[in-house]
Amino acid sequence: MSRRAGNAGHSTLAFVESPVQLLNVLEWAHAHAPGAGLTLVVLSPTDPMTRGQLRRTAELARTEGHTIRWEEARGGATAPFRTIGGLAGLLRRAERIVLGDPFSRYVQLLLTITGARDLVVVDDGTATMEFVAQLARGERLVRWHRKGGRPGPRDLLFAPVSAVARRRLTPGGSRTVEVFSSMPVTKTPPGVTVTANTFAWTRERFGPPRITKGADLVGTSLVETGVVEGDRYLRAVRSLAAAHGATRYFAHRRESAEKLHRLAVETGLEVVRPDLPLELIARRGPIGRTVLSFPSTVVHTLPLALAGTGVRVAVCDIDPEWLTAHASPRAQGFLSGVTGTARDVHRLAAISAG
């Protein structure tokens, strides 16, 4: 039990921008202060699927006793000013800030306002691994799939704010920093506390699931982020589904409707667009006896959420030939690291997508 467990109630202000971040705030609250309500601020994105998952996950948070503050943070040119102005008082009074995305410019700007001495970064998947590594090296905070590119005009304009946020996220004096993660975190900066996210709340709240005889395949947004070439990805999905008898494809919330329509037509898979984070969907069931995935967060989180159920999680490596010409020079090594560090998964050889 953390030393903070006794006072992790409404003096704690949490900021999330995705359903996965919101789920992991719930896991953090369950681990550190079960029964204590947080003030949870949703900085709502514009993407309809993400918004839908956020609303459903926020309802779960309300049933756990947390206060939800929904901010239309991107609803027009004046929205950021309204949002930041409306949150300034809460930020100044908060004793602890919990955040899901230290790379978010919105979150970095909010960090320049708060005087909170306790900062917690909850899991945001593979980005958490990169955040800790960059913090340890003293680098500017850049998402892994953009690393290696030259800073653009907006990056340069925002650089002073990002530098202040990075200093706030570095422990020192009376300021503490905790990383709450299910990911393998290495090269931890001095003073940063790492706490394991075991998905205990998810397992207690849902399931065990009904398990089907077949296989399910988990989608990824690597095409949308410009890392993997679209045609290669579709051929890889078709080959993987055929080899393992998969019948359903759980879409990532950022996958485009056009790609998913083409995927359904060309592979025959039933495309499922989950209304909650996949860890919750899988735990509620039904779920296939084998869950297939490319390198992504779920190869770390699903074995924890599905512990004791007998479901096998298998990961297929990304062939270097699938990468686009614009992919970050670090992409292949990072994706291989995501696969190689996953525990309790079955590793599949890369398949042909030629």
C-alpha positions, 0 to 999 in steps of 0.5 A, a space after each residue: 500500500 502506498 504512503 499516499 493511500 490515506 489522502 488520495 481523495 478529492 485533493 487528487 486531480 486526474 487528467 485523461 484523453 483516452 479510455 485506456 488512460 481512464 481505465 488505468 486511473 481507475 486501476 491506480 485509484 483501486 491500488 492506492 486508495 480504494 473507496 476514495 473518490 478522485 476528481 477526474 477531468 476528461 480532456 475530450 478529443 474530437 474522434 467519435 470512437 474515442 469519445 464514445 469509449 471515454 463516455 462509457 468508461 467514465 460511467 464506470 468511473 462514476 459508479 466507483 465514486 469518482 467525480 467526472 468533469 467532461 471538458 470539450 477541450 478541442 471544441 473550437 479556437 477558444 476552447 483551450 482558453 476556456 478549459 484552462 481558465 476553468 481548471 486554473 483554480 482546481 490546478 492550484 489547489 490540487 495536492 496531487 496530479 495524475 496524468 495519462 499522457 505526458 507527451 500531450 501538449 495540453 497536459 504539459 501546459 496544465 503542468 505549468 500552472 499547478 503547484 502540486 508536489 505529487 505527480 503520477 503518470 499512469 499507463 498510456 501503453 507503449 508510450 510509457 516506456 518511451 517517456 521514462 527512457 527520455 526522462 532518464 536521458 534528459 531528452 525532450 518529450 517526443 512520441 516514439 513514432 515521431 522521433 528522428 524527425 526535425 522539430 516543426 514550427 509548432 514544436 519550436 514555439 511550444 518548446 519552452 512550455 515542454 521544457 517546464 513540464 519536463 522539469 515538473 516531471 523530474 523529481 527533486 526536493 519535495 516533489 515526487 514522481 510515480 509511474 504506475 505501469 504494466 509495461 516493462 520500465 527500465 532506465 528509471 530516473 533517480 527518484 522516480 517510483 515505479 508501481 506495477 499495474 496488475 489490472 486487479 480492479 479489472 479482474 475483480 470488477 468483470 468476468 471471468 469471461 466465456 471462452 470460445 474455441 476460435 481465435 480473435 485478432 487485435 487491430 493496431 493503428 500503425 498504418 494511421 500513424 504512418 509506421 506500417 504500409 497499408 497494403 502490407 498490413 492488410 495482407 499480413 492480417 489476412 495471412 495471420 487470420 487464415 493461419 490461426 482460424 481467426 474470425 473476429 477483428 477487434 479494431 483499434 479506436 484510431 483505425 480509419 473506417 475506410 481501412 476497416 471496411 476494406 479489411 472486412 471485405 478482403 479478409 472476411 473477418 467480422 470487424 468489432 469496434 469495442 465500446 470500452 477498452 479491450 482489456 474490459 471487453 476481453 474480461 467480460 467476454 466472450 473471447 477467443 481461446 487465442 488472441 492474436 496481436 501485432 506489437 502493441 500495448 495489449 501484449 502486455 496488458 491482456 495477459 494480466 487482465 485475463 490471468 487464470 482464464 486459460 486464454 493464450 495471447 500470441 504476438 506476431 512481429 512486424 517485418 521490416 519490409 512492412 515499414 513505410 519510407 517515412 517511419 521513424 528510424 527507431 520504429 523497428 527497434 522499438 516494436 521489437 522491444 515491445 514484443 521482446 519484453 512482453 511476459 506470458 505471451 506466445 511469440 509468432 514468427 513474422 509472416 509474409 505480406 508480400 
